[in-house]
Amino acid sequence: MKIQKDAVVTLRYKVSDATTQKLIDEGRDPMVYLHGGYENTFPKIEAALDGKEAGFQATLNLAPEDAFGARDESLMRTIDKSDFPPGVKVGGQLEGRNDQGEPQIYHVVKIKGPQVILDGNHPLAGKALKFSLTVTGVRTATEEEIAHRHVHGEHGHHH
């Protein structure tokens, strides 16, 4: 079966930093997504896989704007350690609000004396990424998966 709209695609993948070639994600579990503009993966990946079949392999270089976006320095925050939940460490996450008052996940990037520095950017924002992909399976999505706009069951989304 060819990859087309409303196909469920299973991929083995590896993600590297396109600049340093450093491996970022080894993709131990396959990625399973609903193909066809459901925003379940990056549009450039969908475009490269459209019409392909199981066994297809590709290496794609994605610019930051085609992956996790450019860094947004307005998402950096410095707060007093006293305003901070105890036990939060560098690498931890907490939910706050951005300048528009919308929920935002912040990553703790540094603790400097009485100050905690938070970054609301995705950790891979601003990075060019290299995706090595192998299509291992293609099937027709169920009506329920199409209605819910994502894959259910094995490696998909559970309710």
N, C-alpha and C positions, 0 to 999 in steps of 0.2 A: 504494500500500500504506500502511496506517495503522501508526503506531508502536505496537508492542505488545511483550510479553515475547518475547525472543529475536530481536528485530529489530536489525539493524546500522544505526545512525543516523549520518549525516554532517552536520556543522554548520559553518557559518561563524560566527565569534563575535568579539566584542570584550569586554574586561573593563575596567571603570573603577572607580575609588574612588567609592563612592556618596555620600560626604560632599563630596569636593573636585571630583568629576567628572573627575579626572585619568586619562587613558588609561594602563592598566597593561599590557595585552597586546592587541596588534592582531590576533592570530590569523591570521598570514600563511598557515599551513597549516591546513586544516580539521581539526576534531576528529572522530574516528570512535570510537564506543563501542557496546558491547553493552548494549541496553536490557533492563531487567527485574530490577533489584535486585542486580546483580552488583558494585555499588560501583565502577563505572567512571566515574561522574560523581556530582555532588551529588544527593541524593534530591529536592530541590525542583525541580531542572532536569528530572529524569525525570518528576515529577508534572505539570509544565507541558506536557511534550511528549507525554505518553501520549495515544494516539488521534489525534494530528495526522498530517499528511502533508507530503511535500516541498513547499516553498514557504511553509510556516508560519513566521511571524516573531513574536518576543516579546522584551520587555525585562523582565528579572527583577531585583528588588533582593533580595539575600540578606544577612541579618544574619550577623555573624561566626560564630555557632553553626551556621548552615546552610551555611557555606563552609569556611574553613580553621580555624575554632574560635577561642576566646578566647585571648589571650596567657597563657602560663603562666610566671610569673616564676621558678619553680624551675628552668627550663631555661636560665637565664642562668648563665654561668661566667666567672670571672676567673682566668687562669692566668699564670704567669711566662713571659715571652718566652723564657727559657732552656729551658723545657720544650717549646718550639714548633719544628716543623720549619722549617728556613730557607726563605726565599722566600715564605712565606705572607703575603698582603696582605689589607687590608680588602676585603671582598666575596668572599674565598675561602671554601672549605668544608673541613671535616675531619670524620672520623668519630670519635666518642668513645662514652662510655657515659653513660646517664642515671642518676638516683638508684636506679632498679630494676635497674641493671646491664645494661639492654637497649641494643643499638646505637642511636646517635642521631647525626644529621647536625647539626653546629654551623656557623653562619655567623659569620665574623669581622666584628664590627661596629665595633670600635675598637681601635687600638693606642695605649696611653698610656704612654710611657716604657717601664719594664720589664714592664708588664702588657699582656696581651691579653684583650679582652672578647669573649666568644662568646655567641651566642644560638641555642638549639636550637629556637626556634619557627619555624614556616613564615614566610617574609617577609611573607605576607599575613594572618597570624593577627591577630585583633582588628580587622580592617577589614570594614566593610560594603561589599559589592561589587555593581556593576550589570553584569549580563550582557546583551548584545544578541545575540540568536541568530537565525539563519536556517537552517531545515532544507533541505539541498540534496539529500539522498538517503536512501532507506529501502530496505533489502533484508532478506531472511530470512537469518539466520546459518546457517553450516554446522554440521553435527553436531560437528565438531572444535572450532569456536569456542565452542559451547555447553559442551562438555566441559571446555575450558580456561578458560572464564569470561571471555574477552576476544577482541577482533577480531584476525585475522591479516592479513598482506598489506599492501596499499596503506594507508599512514598508520596501520596497526594495529601489532601486536606481531610481531616476527620472532624465530624461534628460531635 
